[in-house]
Amino acid sequence: MTEQKTILVSACGSSIGLEVLRSLHQANLPIRVIGTEVSWWGKRVAQQYCDQVLILPHGNDPNYLMSIKETIAEQSVDLVFINTEPELEAIVDSRDEFGVVMSCPAEHGLRACLNKQVLHDRLAGRALTAATMVVHDQADLERAIETLGIPFWLRCAEGPRGRGSMIVEHADDGMFWMDYWRRRDAADDVWLAHEYLPGRNLNWTSVWRDGELIAAACGERLKYFLSQVAVSGVTGNVSHCQLVDSSTVTPIASQAVRLTDEIPHGIYAVDLKEDNLGVPKVTEINARQAFRPLLYTQAGINFSELFVKVMLWQNEDEFDPAVVKVGLEMIRGMDFEPIFREPKTGGAS
């Protein structure tokens, strides 16, 4: 494994992008790293981990698709990490035309990762997800109360970080919330009502190659930044998390991925929440690294390094889940580098 490869990391100054960069930096691979950013400050934050950082349009910009394609060609990129939903949404229609290895799935799987209604349709009838209903108006919300009980979870079908999420106990509150978002910027959004799941909030990140699960691990979200000012109590930006045993989650999450995508290939990050019996239910699948990539790296499973090795050098080393430090905690602050605390007792993932 001596031939140098060129890796592109999008949104490299973002929270996730920066952790992907740090994970690649720790890997010490023979790679040249090109970062892309939308701001001067994002570029400045990330440039210590990159050979070069380029300014590209935001994923929402009509020029983004052409810009990322031109950058890949001009820089002779071998592998691309796409790290934000707007960028994934920008490329989904053209995903299968990219002649380069990408961290996100092919178009069929990517569409389900970007739309929760599509995902739930593909998983329907398998008892893998919370009971779910599409809601449009007051009557639908009242039916949701009758069917799902109260409280139930209301959210937009599209978007990251719990976009539009709210715990609903009264139909009037849910109707006000949907109207607010429709007036604000989401007039065409599909809204979903979900069975409320009170248990642990989990992430299961995995690497797949040609339908084969290569490696996976599981983490638990414990606290969020600014949760006290969020209507739902969830902001999607984790401040405290830990690695947990994945043995009971892997069968559920891996089945969900296989039902979502015909031949899983790439990185899939499955979010799950436990019901009142402690059974994990799938809430969404991200077509990128989500949760905290650096926690996984510090715990012994560097997904960024692993993906590069598996895809570019056809690494055949079998992943040993026993190396993962179950119980390792990560504490993040707005004004300090992440802090890690070793588990008090050992264990296998």
Sine and cosine of phi, psi and omega as CSV:
sin_phi,cos_phi,sin_psi,cos_psi,sin_omega,cos_omega
0.00,0.00,0.95,0.32,-0.07,-1.00
-0.90,-0.43,-0.36,0.93,-0.04,-1.00
-0.93,0.36,0.82,-0.57,-0.01,-1.00
-0.95,0.32,0.67,-0.75,0.03,-1.00
-0.87,-0.48,0.40,-0.92,0.02,-1.00
-0.96,-0.27,0.83,-0.56,-0.03,-1.00
-0.92,-0.39,0.73,-0.68,0.09,-1.00
-0.95,-0.30,0.77,-0.64,0.03,-1.00
-0.88,-0.47,0.93,-0.37,-0.03,-1.00
-0.98,0.17,0.36,-0.93,0.00,-1.00
0.71,0.70,0.75,0.66,-0.20,-0.98
-0.94,0.34,-0.29,0.96,0.06,-1.00
-0.99,-0.11,0.05,1.00,0.03,-1.00
-0.98,0.19,0.15,-0.99,-0.03,-1.00
-0.84,0.55,-0.78,0.63,-0.01,-1.00
-0.96,0.28,-0.69,0.72,-0.02,-1.00
-0.84,0.54,-0.65,0.76,0.00,-1.00
-0.91,0.41,-0.60,0.80,0.02,-1.00
-0.95,0.32,-0.53,0.85,0.12,-0.99
-0.90,0.44,-0.70,0.72,0.04,-1.00
-0.87,0.49,-0.72,0.69,-0.02,-1.00
-0.89,0.45,-0.59,0.81,0.03,-1.00
-0.92,0.38,-0.67,0.74,0.06,-1.00
-0.90,0.44,-0.62,0.79,0.01,-1.00
-0.88,0.47,-0.65,0.76,0.02,-1.00
-0.93,0.36,-0.42,0.91,-0.08,-1.00
-0.95,0.31,-0.45,0.89,0.02,-1.00
0.84,0.54,0.74,0.67,0.02,-1.00
-1.00,0.02,0.36,-0.93,0.07,-1.00
-0.98,0.20,0.96,0.27,-0.08,-1.00
-0.74,-0.67,0.44,-0.90,0.18,-0.98
-0.95,-0.32,0.80,-0.60,-0.12,-0.99
-0.95,-0.31,0.86,-0.51,0.10,-1.00
-0.96,-0.30,0.84,-0.55,0.06,-1.00
-0.98,-0.21,0.47,-0.88,0.14,-0.99
-0.83,-0.56,0.60,-0.80,-0.03,-1.00
-0.57,-0.82,0.23,-0.97,0.01,-1.00
-0.95,-0.31,-0.15,0.99,-0.09,-1.00
-0.69,-0.72,0.38,-0.92,0.03,-1.00
-0.92,0.40,-0.58,0.81,-0.04,-1.00
-0.96,0.28,-0.56,0.83,0.09,-1.00
-0.89,0.45,-0.63,0.77,0.05,-1.00
-0.89,0.46,-0.70,0.72,-0.03,-1.00
-0.91,0.42,-0.65,0.76,0.00,-1.00
-0.89,0.46,-0.62,0.78,-0.15,-0.99
-1.00,-0.05,-0.29,0.96,-0.22,-0.97
-0.91,0.42,-0.38,0.92,0.03,-1.00
-0.92,0.39,-0.32,0.95,-0.01,-1.00
-0.97,-0.23,0.00,1.00,-0.09,-1.00
-0.85,-0.52,0.45,-0.89,0.17,-0.99
-0.97,0.23,-0.47,0.88,0.02,-1.00
-0.33,-0.94,0.62,-0.78,0.10,-1.00
-0.85,-0.52,0.81,-0.59,-0.03,-1.00
-0.95,-0.32,0.59,-0.80,0.07,-1.00
-1.00,-0.01,0.85,-0.53,0.02,-1.00
-0.85,-0.53,0.30,-0.95,0.08,-1.00
-0.89,0.45,0.37,-0.93,0.08,-1.00
-0.90,0.43,0.43,-0.90,0.01,-1.00
-0.84,0.54,-0.47,0.88,0.02,-1.00
-0.98,0.22,-0.20,0.98,-0.05,-1.00
-0.97,0.23,0.70,-0.72,0.02,-1.00
-0.85,0.53,-0.38,0.92,-0.02,-1.00
-1.00,0.05,-0.06,1.00,-0.09,-1.00
-0.89,0.47,-0.73,0.69,-0.10,-1.00
-0.85,0.52,-0.74,0.67,0.01,-1.00
-0.90,0.43,-0.62,0.78,-0.04,-1.00
-0.91,0.42,-0.68,0.73,-0.02,-1.00
-0.94,0.35,-0.60,0.80,0.05,-1.00
-0.90,0.43,-0.69,0.73,0.01,-1.00
-0.91,0.42,-0.64,0.77,0.01,-1.00
-0.90,0.43,-0.68,0.73,0.02,-1.00
-0.87,0.50,-0.68,0.73,0.00,-1.00
-0.94,0.34,-0.72,0.69,-0.06,-1.00
-0.91,0.41,-0.56,0.83,-0.05,-1.00
-1.00,-0.08,0.05,1.00,-0.02,-1.00
0.79,0.62,0.78,0.62,-0.07,-1.00
-0.96,0.29,0.67,-0.75,0.03,-1.00
-0.99,-0.14,-0.50,0.87,-0.06,-1.00
-0.49,-0.87,0.63,-0.78,-0.07,-1.00
-0.83,-0.56,0.76,-0.65,0.21,-0.98
-0.98,-0.18,0.91,-0.41,0.09,-1.00
-0.99,-0.13,0.79,-0.61,-0.23,-0.97
-0.87,-0.49,0.05,1.00,0.02,-1.00
-0.70,-0.71,0.46,-0.89,0.02,-1.00
-0.89,0.45,-0.70,0.72,0.02,-1.00
-0.84,0.54,-0.60,0.80,0.03,-1.00
-0.93,0.36,-0.66,0.75,0.03,-1.00
-0.89,0.45,-0.65,0.76,0.03,-1.00
-0.91,0.43,-0.54,0.84,-0.01,-1.00
-0.94,0.33,-0.51,0.86,-0.08,-1.00
-0.98,-0.18,-0.14,0.99,-0.20,-0.98
-0.85,0.53,-0.66,0.75,-0.03,-1.00
-0.92,0.39,-0.43,0.90,-0.04,-1.00
-0.94,-0.35,0.13,0.99,-0.13,-0.99
-0.78,0.62,-0.71,0.71,-0.12,-0.99
-0.98,0.21,-0.03,1.00,0.03,-1.00
-1.00,-0.06,-0.19,0.98,-0.01,-1.00
-0.95,0.31,0.83,-0.56,-0.01,-1.00
-1.00,-0.04,0.75,0.66,-0.06,-1.00
-0.48,-0.88,0.45,-0.89,0.06,-1.00
-0.92,0.40,0.73,-0.68,0.00,-1.00
-0.77,-0.64,0.53,-0.85,-0.03,-1.00
-0.94,0.34,-0.43,0.90,-0.03,-1.00
-1.00,0.08,0.42,-0.91,0.03,-1.00
-0.90,0.44,0.16,-0.99,0.13,-0.99
-0.91,0.41,0.11,-0.99,-0.17,-0.99
-0.83,0.56,-0.69,0.72,-0.07,-1.00
-0.85,0.52,-0.76,0.65,0.01,-1.00
-0.95,0.32,-0.58,0.81,-0.04,-1.00
-0.89,0.46,-0.61,0.79,-0.02,-1.00
-0.88,0.47,-0.63,0.77,0.01,-1.00
-0.94,0.34,-0.52,0.86,0.02,-1.00
-0.95,0.30,-0.41,0.91,-0.04,-1.00
-1.00,-0.07,-0.23,0.97,-0.03,-1.00
-0.70,-0.71,0.90,-0.43,-0.09,-1.00
-0.93,0.38,-0.46,0.89,0.05,-1.00
-0.94,0.35,-0.67,0.75,0.07,-1.00
-0.87,0.49,-0.68,0.73,0.02,-1.00
-0.86,0.50,-0.76,0.65,-0.03,-1.00
-0.90,0.44,-0.55,0.84,0.05,-1.00
-0.90,0.43,-0.64,0.76,-0.02,-1.00
-0.96,0.29,-0.43,0.90,0.00,-1.00
-0.99,-0.12,0.00,1.00,-0.10,-0.99
-0.85,0.53,0.62,-0.79,0.08,-1.00
0.99,0.15,0.10,1.00,-0.07,-1.00
-0.94,-0.35,-0.01,1.00,-0.02,-1.00
0.85,0.52,0.49,0.87,0.00,-1.00
-1.00,-0.08,-0.33,0.94,-0.07,-1.00
-0.86,-0.51,0.26,-0.97,0.14,-0.99
-0.91,0.42,0.50,-0.87,0.10,-0.99
-0.82,0.57,0.72,-0.69,-0.16,-0.99
-0.68,-0.73,0.61,-0.80,0.06,-1.00
-0.70,-0.71,0.59,-0.81,0.16,-0.99
-0.99,0.14,0.73,-0.69,-0.01,-1.00
-0.81,-0.58,0.68,-0.73,-0.01,-1.00
-0.88,-0.48,-0.52,0.86,-0.17,-0.99
-0.50,-0.87,-0.12,-0.99,-0.05,-1.00
-0.86,0.52,-0.67,0.74,-0.01,-1.00
-0.89,0.46,-0.65,0.76,0.03,-1.00
-0.89,0.45,-0.65,0.76,0.01,-1.00
-0.90,0.43,-0.63,0.77,0.03,-1.00
-0.92,0.39,-0.59,0.80,0.08,-1.00
-0.92,0.40,-0.58,0.81,0.03,-1.00
-0.89,0.45,-0.64,0.77,0.04,-1.00
-0.89,0.46,-0.67,0.74,0.01,-1.00
-0.92,0.39,-0.61,0.79,-0.10,-0.99
-1.00,0.08,-0.70,0.71,-0.11,-0.99
-0.99,-0.10,-0.32,0.95,-0.10,-0.99
0.99,0.15,0.05,-1.00,0.03,-1.00
-0.84,-0.55,0.58,-0.81,-0.03,1.00
-0.98,0.22,0.25,-0.97,0.20,-0.98
-0.75,-0.66,0.23,-0.97,-0.10,-0.99
-0.98,-0.18,0.79,-0.62,0.03,-1.00
-0.91,-0.40,0.73,-0.68,-0.02,-1.00
-0.40,-0.92,0.33,-0.95,0.12,-0.99
-0.95,0.31,0.54,-0.84,0.00,-1.00
-0.95,0.30,-0.40,0.92,-0.03,-1.00
-0.85,-0.53,0.50,-0.87,0.09,-1.00
0.92,-0.40,0.49,-0.87,-0.04,-1.00
-1.00,-0.03,0.04,-1.00,0.18,-0.98
0.82,0.57,0.65,0.76,0.07,-1.00
0.91,0.41,0.55,0.84,-0.09,-1.00
-0.83,0.56,0.81,-0.59,0.05,-1.00
0.95,0.30,0.23,0.97,-0.11,-0.99
-0.97,0.24,0.60,-0.80,0.03,-1.00
-0.37,-0.93,0.63,-0.78,0.14,-0.99
-1.00,0.04,0.82,-0.57,-0.12,-0.99
-0.93,-0.36,0.75,-0.66,0.10,-1.00
-0.89,-0.46,-0.30,0.95,0.00,-1.00
-0.71,-0.70,0.68,-0.73,-0.02,-1.00
-0.85,0.52,-0.60,0.80,-0.01,-1.00
-0.87,0.49,-0.63,0.77,0.01,-1.00
-0.90,0.43,-0.68,0.73,0.01,-1.00
-0.89,0.45,-0.64,0.77,0.00,-1.00
-0.92,0.40,-0.68,0.74,0.06,-1.00
-0.86,0.51,-0.67,0.74,-0.06,-1.00
-0.91,0.41,-0.69,0.72,0.02,-1.00
-0.91,0.41,-0.66,0.75,0.02,-1.00
-0.89,0.45,-0.64,0.77,0.02,-1.00
-0.86,0.51,-0.74,0.68,-0.01,-1.00
-0.93,0.37,-0.59,0.81,0.03,-1.00
-0.90,0.43,-0.62,0.78,0.06,-1.00
-0.94,0.33,-0.53,0.85,-0.13,-0.99
-0.96,0.27,-0.88,0.48,-0.01,-1.00
-0.23,-0.97,0.27,0.96,-0.12,-0.99
-0.74,-0.67,0.75,0.66,-0.09,-1.00
-0.89,0.46,-0.51,0.86,-0.09,-1.00
-0.98,-0.19,0.10,0.99,-0.04,-1.00
-0.91,0.42,0.59,-0.81,0.21,-0.98
-1.00,0.02,0.70,-0.71,-0.02,-1.00
-0.94,-0.34,0.62,-0.79,-0.03,-1.00
-0.84,-0.54,0.67,-0.74,0.15,-0.99
-0.96,-0.28,0.79,-0.61,-0.03,-1.00
-0.89,-0.46,0.55,-0.83,0.22,-0.97
-0.79,0.62,0.72,-0.70,-0.01,-1.00
-0.97,0.26,0.78,-0.63,-0.01,-1.00
-0.92,-0.39,0.91,-0.40,-0.15,-0.99
-1.00,0.01,-0.12,0.99,-0.16,-0.99
-1.00,0.08,-0.36,-0.93,-0.07,-1.00
-0.88,0.47,0.55,-0.83,0.03,-1.00
-0.98,-0.19,0.94,-0.34,-0.21,-0.98
-0.89,-0.46,0.42,-0.91,0.18,-0.98
-0.78,-0.63,0.69,-0.72,0.06,-1.00
-0.83,-0.56,0.95,-0.31,-0.02,-1.00
-0.98,-0.18,0.62,-0.79,-0.12,-0.99
-0.55,-0.84,0.44,-0.90,0.13,-0.99
-0.88,-0.47,0.76,-0.65,-0.01,-1.00
-0.83,-0.56,0.54,-0.84,0.10,-0.99
-0.69,-0.72,0.89,-0.46,0.06,-1.00
0.77,0.64,0.70,0.71,0.07,-1.00
1.00,0.05,-0.05,1.00,-0.02,-1.00
-0.97,-0.25,0.75,-0.66,0.08,-1.00
-0.97,0.24,0.88,-0.47,-0.04,-1.00
-1.00,0.00,-0.71,0.70,-0.04,-1.00
-0.31,-0.95,0.46,-0.89,0.03,-1.00
-0.39,-0.92,0.39,-0.92,0.08,-1.00
-0.42,-0.91,0.23,-0.97,-0.14,-0.99
-0.74,-0.67,0.66,-0.75,0.06,-1.00
-0.77,-0.63,0.30,-0.95,0.01,-1.00
-0.84,-0.54,0.75,-0.66,0.10,-0.99
-0.99,0.14,0.78,-0.62,-0.03,-1.00
-0.95,-0.32,-0.64,0.77,0.00,-1.00
-0.55,-0.83,0.38,-0.92,0.00,-1.00
-0.84,-0.54,0.49,-0.87,0.18,-0.98
-0.90,0.43,0.69,-0.72,0.13,-0.99
0.83,0.56,0.48,0.88,0.00,-1.00
-0.89,0.46,-0.44,0.90,-0.06,-1.00
-0.94,0.33,-0.27,0.96,0.02,-1.00
-0.95,-0.32,0.05,1.00,0.03,-1.00
-1.00,-0.05,0.69,-0.73,-0.02,-1.00
-0.85,0.53,-0.65,0.76,-0.04,-1.00
-1.00,0.06,-0.23,0.97,-0.11,-0.99
0.99,0.14,0.04,1.00,-0.01,-1.00
-0.82,-0.57,0.80,-0.60,0.03,-1.00
-0.94,-0.34,-0.20,0.98,-0.04,-1.00
0.99,0.14,-0.05,1.00,0.01,-1.00
-0.91,-0.41,0.98,-0.20,-0.18,-0.98
-0.97,0.24,0.73,-0.68,0.06,-1.00
-0.97,-0.26,-0.36,0.93,-0.02,-1.00
-0.54,-0.84,0.78,-0.62,-0.03,-1.00
-0.43,-0.90,0.18,-0.98,0.00,-1.00
-0.47,-0.89,0.35,-0.94,0.11,-0.99
-0.99,0.12,0.67,-0.74,0.00,-1.00
-0.78,-0.63,0.26,-0.97,0.03,-1.00
-0.88,0.48,0.72,-0.70,-0.09,-1.00
-0.97,-0.23,0.02,1.00,-0.17,-0.99
-0.88,0.48,-0.60,0.80,0.00,-1.00
-1.00,0.06,-0.31,0.95,-0.05,-1.00
-1.00,0.03,-0.61,0.80,-0.09,-1.00
-0.82,0.57,-0.72,0.69,0.01,-1.00
-0.86,0.51,-0.61,0.79,-0.02,-1.00
-0.96,0.29,-0.77,0.64,-0.07,-1.00
-0.92,0.39,-0.65,0.76,-0.01,-1.00
-0.92,0.38,-0.59,0.80,0.08,-1.00
-0.90,0.45,-0.65,0.76,0.02,-1.00
-0.88,0.48,-0.68,0.74,0.01,-1.00
-0.89,0.45,-0.68,0.73,-0.03,-1.00
-0.92,0.40,-0.54,0.84,0.06,-1.00
-0.97,0.23,-0.46,0.89,-0.02,-1.00
-0.97,0.23,-0.60,0.80,-0.10,-1.00
-0.78,-0.62,0.69,-0.73,-0.06,-1.00
-0.89,0.45,-0.73,0.68,0.05,-1.00
-0.73,-0.68,1.00,-0.02,-0.05,-1.00
-0.84,0.55,0.75,-0.66,-0.02,-1.00
-0.43,-0.90,0.94,-0.33,-0.03,-1.00
0.74,-0.67,-0.42,-0.91,0.00,-1.00
-0.96,-0.28,0.77,-0.63,0.03,-1.00
-0.80,-0.60,0.83,-0.56,0.03,-1.00
-0.91,-0.42,0.96,-0.29,-0.09,-1.00
-1.00,-0.06,0.81,-0.58,0.11,-0.99
-0.99,-0.10,0.68,-0.73,-0.01,-1.00
-0.67,-0.74,0.41,-0.91,0.12,-0.99
-0.68,-0.73,0.63,-0.78,-0.06,-1.00
-0.99,0.15,0.61,-0.79,0.08,-1.00
-0.99,0.15,-0.13,-0.99,-0.09,-1.00
-0.95,0.32,-0.11,0.99,0.09,-1.00
-0.98,-0.22,0.03,1.00,0.00,-1.00
1.00,0.09,0.22,0.98,0.01,-1.00
-1.00,0.03,0.84,-0.55,0.00,-1.00
-0.94,0.34,0.72,-0.69,0.06,-1.00
-0.87,-0.50,0.67,-0.74,-0.04,-1.00
-0.96,0.30,0.75,-0.66,0.06,-1.00
-0.95,-0.30,-0.55,0.83,0.07,-1.00
-0.25,-0.97,0.27,-0.96,0.10,-0.99
-0.80,-0.60,0.80,-0.59,0.02,-1.00
-0.99,-0.11,0.66,-0.75,-0.01,-1.00
-1.00,-0.03,0.67,0.74,-0.05,-1.00
-0.19,-0.98,0.09,-1.00,0.13,-0.99
-0.95,0.31,0.78,-0.62,0.04,-1.00
-0.84,-0.55,-0.31,-0.95,-0.02,-1.00
0.83,0.56,-0.77,-0.64,-0.01,-1.00
-0.76,-0.65,0.99,-0.10,-0.01,-1.00
-0.82,0.57,-0.57,0.82,-0.06,-1.00
-0.95,0.33,-0.49,0.87,0.09,-1.00
-0.90,0.43,-0.71,0.70,0.06,-1.00
-0.86,0.51,-0.68,0.73,0.00,-1.00
-0.88,0.48,-0.73,0.68,-0.01,-1.00
-0.91,0.41,-0.42,0.91,-0.03,-1.00
-1.00,0.07,-0.07,1.00,0.09,-1.00
0.93,-0.37,0.07,1.00,0.05,-1.00
-0.75,-0.67,1.00,-0.04,-0.03,-1.00
-1.00,0.09,1.00,-0.06,-0.09,-1.00
-0.89,0.45,-0.55,0.83,0.01,-1.00
-0.91,0.42,-0.74,0.67,0.04,-1.00
-0.89,0.46,-0.72,0.69,-0.04,-1.00
-0.87,0.49,-0.68,0.73,-0.01,-1.00
-0.89,0.46,-0.68,0.73,0.02,-1.00
-0.88,0.47,-0.73,0.68,-0.02,-1.00
-0.88,0.47,-0.70,0.71,-0.05,-1.00
-0.92,0.38,-0.65,0.76,-0.10,-0.99
-1.00,0.07,-0.55,0.83,-0.08,-1.00
-0.98,-0.19,-0.51,0.86,-0.01,-1.00
-0.89,-0.45,0.16,0.99,0.05,-1.00
0.76,0.65,0.69,0.72,-0.01,-1.00
-0.86,0.51,0.78,-0.62,-0.07,-1.00
-0.95,-0.31,0.09,1.00,0.00,-1.00
-0.89,0.45,0.78,-0.62,-0.01,-1.00
-0.97,0.25,0.76,-0.65,-0.01,-1.00
-0.95,0.32,0.71,-0.70,0.00,-1.00
-0.96,-0.27,0.96,-0.29,-0.04,-1.00
-0.89,0.45,-0.28,0.96,-0.02,-1.00
-0.92,0.38,-0.29,0.96,-0.03,-1.00
-0.98,0.19,-0.27,0.96,-0.07,-1.00
-0.97,0.26,0.76,-0.65,-0.02,-1.00
-0.99,0.10,1.00,0.05,0.06,-1.00
-0.90,0.44,0.73,-0.68,-0.03,-1.00
0.98,-0.18,-0.22,0.98,0.05,-1.00
-0.87,0.49,0.76,-0.65,-0.02,-1.00
-0.95,-0.31,0.48,-0.88,0.08,-1.00
-0.79,-0.62,0.78,-0.62,0.07,-1.00
-0.88,-0.47,0.83,-0.56,-0.03,-1.00
-0.93,-0.38,0.60,-0.80,0.07,-1.00
-0.77,-0.64,0.31,-0.95,0.01,-1.00
-0.97,0.22,-0.31,0.95,-0.09,-1.00
-0.83,-0.55,0.28,0.96,0.05,-1.00
-0.47,-0.88,0.35,-0.94,0.03,-1.00
-0.91,0.41,0.42,-0.91,0.01,-1.00
-0.84,0.54,0.59,-0.81,0.05,-1.00
-0.92,-0.38,0.68,-0.73,0.00,-1.00
-0.89,-0.46,0.63,-0.77,0.04,-1.00
-0.83,-0.56,0.83,-0.56,-0.04,-1.00
-0.91,0.42,0.54,-0.84,0.06,-1.00
-0.90,0.43,0.52,-0.85,0.00,-1.00
-0.96,0.27,-0.51,0.86,0.05,-1.00
-0.76,-0.65,0.43,-0.90,-0.03,-1.00
-0.99,0.15,0.05,-1.00,0.04,-1.00
0.18,-0.98,0.37,-0.93,0.00,-1.00
-0.99,-0.15,0.58,-0.82,0.00,-1.00
-0.98,0.21,0.00,0.00,0.00,0.00
